[in-house]
């Protein structure tokens, strides 16, 4: 599956990690559902997506916390570019 296929899927694809599930929900306009999925995900990938979600929300301080938890630098990319970069990396893992 590619990032484009993930974002275009009309139903949540089977077999996705919580981080990818959250990205799918956010791509469908379900920020809260995406955030809810990550509430019980302590992985670095989950923290990376969590950081992205707080950027979407407009909360840079909270996003910075989650980037630190993920071991990633704070992103300066557009939200669309960051979504694609995260999805591509997680789908390739």
MOVENZI-V461630 format. One record per pair of residues at least 12 apart in sequence whose C-alpha atoms are under 10 Angstrom apart, sorted by sequence separation. I is the first residue (numbers start at 1). GAP is how many residues later the second one is. If there is no record, write none. Layout:
BEGIN
I:GAP
I:GAP
END
This chain:
BEGIN
1:12
12:12
21:12
22:12
23:12
25:12
38:12
50:12
51:12
52:12
54:12
63:12
11:13
12:13
21:13
22:13
37:13
50:13
51:13
53:13
54:13
6:14
10:14
11:14
20:14
22:14
23:14
35:14
49:14
51:14
52:14
60:14
6:15
9:15
19:15
22:15
34:15
35:15
38:15
48:15
50:15
51:15
52:15
7:16
8:16
12:16
18:16
19:16
21:16
22:16
34:16
47:16
50:16
51:16
3:17
6:17
7:17
11:17
20:17
21:17
49:17
50:17
51:17
6:18
7:18
9:18
10:18
18:18
19:18
20:18
35:18
47:18
48:18
49:18
51:18
6:19
7:19
8:19
9:19
18:19
19:19
34:19
35:19
47:19
48:19
50:19
51:19
55:19
3:20
7:20
8:20
17:20
18:20
46:20
47:20
48:20
50:20
55:20
3:21
6:21
7:21
18:21
32:21
47:21
48:21
49:21
51:21
18:22
19:22
31:22
44:22
47:22
48:22
52:22
18:23
23:23
26:23
31:23
44:23
46:23
47:23
48:23
51:23
52:23
55:23
56:23
17:24
19:24
22:24
44:24
45:24
46:24
47:24
48:24
51:24
55:24
56:24
18:25
19:25
20:25
21:25
31:25
44:25
45:25
47:25
48:25
19:26
20:26
23:26
31:26
43:26
44:26
45:26
48:26
53:26
18:27
19:27
22:27
23:27
26:27
42:27
43:27
44:27
45:27
52:27
17:28
18:28
19:28
22:28
42:28
44:28
17:29
19:29
20:29
23:29
19:30
23:30
26:30
52:30
53:30
18:31
19:31
22:31
52:31
49:33
49:34
52:34
49:37
48:38
49:38
45:41
49:41
45:44
45:45
27:53
27:56
26:57
24:59
23:60
23:61
23:63
24:63
23:64
20:66
19:67
20:67
19:68
20:68
20:70
19:71
20:71
17:73
16:74
17:74
16:75
7:76
7:77
6:78
3:80
4:80
7:80
3:81
6:81
2:82
3:82
6:82
3:83
4:83
3:84
4:84
2:85
3:85
6:85
1:86
2:86
3:86
1:87
2:87
3:87
3:88
2:89
3:89
1:90
2:90
1:91
END
